[in-house]
Each structure stands twice: as structure tokens, then as C-alpha cells.
Amino acid sequence: MESVLIGFGHWLQTRAFATSIAESDWAYPYVQATHFVGLSLWISTNVALDLSLLGIGNKSESPAKLSSALFVWNWLGLAIAITGGFLLFSVNASMYVTNVAFLTKLGLLIPLGLAMHIFNQWKVREWGLNPEMPVAARIAGLTELVLWVGVASAAVSIPYAA
């Protein structure tokens, strides 16, 4: 299986768009900045909702209203982050497909974080019907925060992992 992944990685990183990014003096930093802008938008809107579920922050606006107001920005941030992340991945894909930190981030933590975020967005209106945020909402907000901290930790570990 590993040789298939390495073969795919090698194939991807030899595509014209990937070699153009890798060989350019300005393209890689631009793509990296794009990825970070998307991540910043995605994570900041997630954190705002999660903190609201925890009862931290602006108490005059309900978590449901906040979720609704941030919905488009939230998912736009993810789309930008995925696009930039894929382009960064494509530059050195054969290394990334065998990197344990990258595989943990992409194969485990991001899917769990996404699932938790979708769950929180889905349930926030129901939770908002209560006069006080239920314990389940607080646990869900904290769980999502912990998952995204795990994603960030795995991401910064990529250069040091084998």
C-alpha cells in the first residue's frame, strides 16, 4: 500500500501545476499564504462558535445567531484552506503520503474535527431553545476546540515526523 501512495505522490508532484509552484520563487509563499488565510478564517469562525457554546464571549447574541452569521465565512475559509493545502501537498506529495504527522492530521483529526463542527452547526439551534446552554453543547464546543488544536499540533509536527 505504501508503494501505491508513494507512486501517487510522485505522479502528483510531477504535474505541471505542482512543478510550477515548486520551481517558482514567489508561487510557493503565495500558495502558503493563501492556505493560511483560509485556515485563519476557518479556525477563527469555528473558535467563535465553540467559545459561544462554552458561554464565553458576547452573551447578547446566541450561539445559533452567531453560527448563522458566520456560516458562509466559515465554509469559504475551509474551501480556501483546502485549495491552498492541496497545492502545498502536491509540491512534495511523495513525502507527505508517508509522514505520520500528516497522515494523522489528514486521515484522523481533520475528519473528526469536521464531523464535530457539522454536528455543532446542526445542533446549535436546538441547544439555543434552552434558557441556558446544555452541558452537551459545552462538551461539544470543547471537544471541537481540542480537535482543532490537535490538527494544528499535527501540522506543525510534519517537518519533524518521519
Secondary structure as GFF3:
##gff-version 3
##sequence-region A 1 162
A	DSSP	alpha_helix	2	13	.	.	.	ID=ss1
A	DSSP	alpha_helix	16	23	.	.	.	ID=ss2
A	DSSP	alpha_helix	27	53	.	.	.	ID=ss3
A	DSSP	alpha_helix	63	91	.	.	.	ID=ss4
A	DSSP	alpha_helix	93	96	.	.	.	ID=ss5
A	DSSP	alpha_helix	100	104	.	.	.	ID=ss6
A	DSSP	pi_helix	105	109	.	.	.	ID=ss7
A	DSSP	alpha_helix	110	127	.	.	.	ID=ss8
A	DSSP	alpha_helix	135	157	.	.	.	ID=ss9
A	DSSP	three_ten_helix	158	160	.	.	.	ID=ss10
###
